[in-house]
Amino acid sequence: MKIVYKYKISIFDDTLIWLPKGAEVLHADTQDDDIYIWALINPENKSEGRTFTVYGTGHEIHENVKYITTFFHGRYVWHVFEVLG
């Protein structure tokens, strides 16, 4: 069984989220002024820690990250990445 869940993330710090193994991150955006990612998960799978980070346009992006999506929040444009390894 698969289901879509949402998880709150932070703009200002790396965010560790415990996701079921095999979770597929689908999207990130704002809802009620908070930032979330939505992931397709199998809730029966064991969890693993995965870290996400958000960069603003023009900010230096570190190595070893995987791009997820871009979203707008007010007048800012943000870019969500998963930290690999």
N, C-alpha and C positions, 0 to 999 in steps of 0.2 A: 504494500500500500504506500502511495506517495501523497504528500500534502504540501501546500505552500505555507511556510511560516515566515514571520518577520522578526527581525532582530535589530535592536537599537545600536547605533554606532556613534562615535564622537568625531567631530572635526579636529579637535585640538590634541588628541592623543591616539596612539595605536589602540585598537579595541580587540581584545581576545574574546572570541565567541565559541562556545561549545556547540558544535553542529554534529548531527549524526553522520557517520562515515558515508561517503559518496554523495553528500549534499551538493547540489548545483546552485550556485548563486545566480539569480535571474536578473536582479535589478537593484538599484539604490535610488532613493529619493527622499524628499521631506514629507512629513505628515504632522500637522499641528506643531510646526516649528522644531520638530525633532527629526533626526536623520536615521533612516532605517535601510537595511538590506532585506530583500525577500529571497528566500531560497526554497528550492524544491527538495524535500527531504523524505526519507523513510524513517518515521519516528521509532521504528523497532530496531534500527541499527545502533550500535554502540557509538558514543560521542567521541569526538576528537577536537582539540583546541585549534582554531584557525584565527589568524590575526589579520585585521583589516586596517588600512590607513587612508586618510583623505588628504589630498593636496589641492591647493588653490592654483589657478592658472598663473603661470610665471614662477612658481616655486620649484626648487630643485627636487627632483625625484630620485630616490635612492635605487640602487641596483637590487636585483632579486625580488621584484614585485611583478604581479600579473594584473593588467588593467581589467576592471570590471565594468565601469560605466561612468558617465558624466551627468551631473544634475545641476540645476539652478536653484539658488537659495537667496532670495532678495536680489541684490545687484551683483552677487558673486556667482562664479562658476566653479564648481568643485569636481574633483576626479577621484574616484574610489579605486583602490588597488588592494589586492590580497598580498600579504607578505609571504614569500615562499621560503621554505626551509627554516 
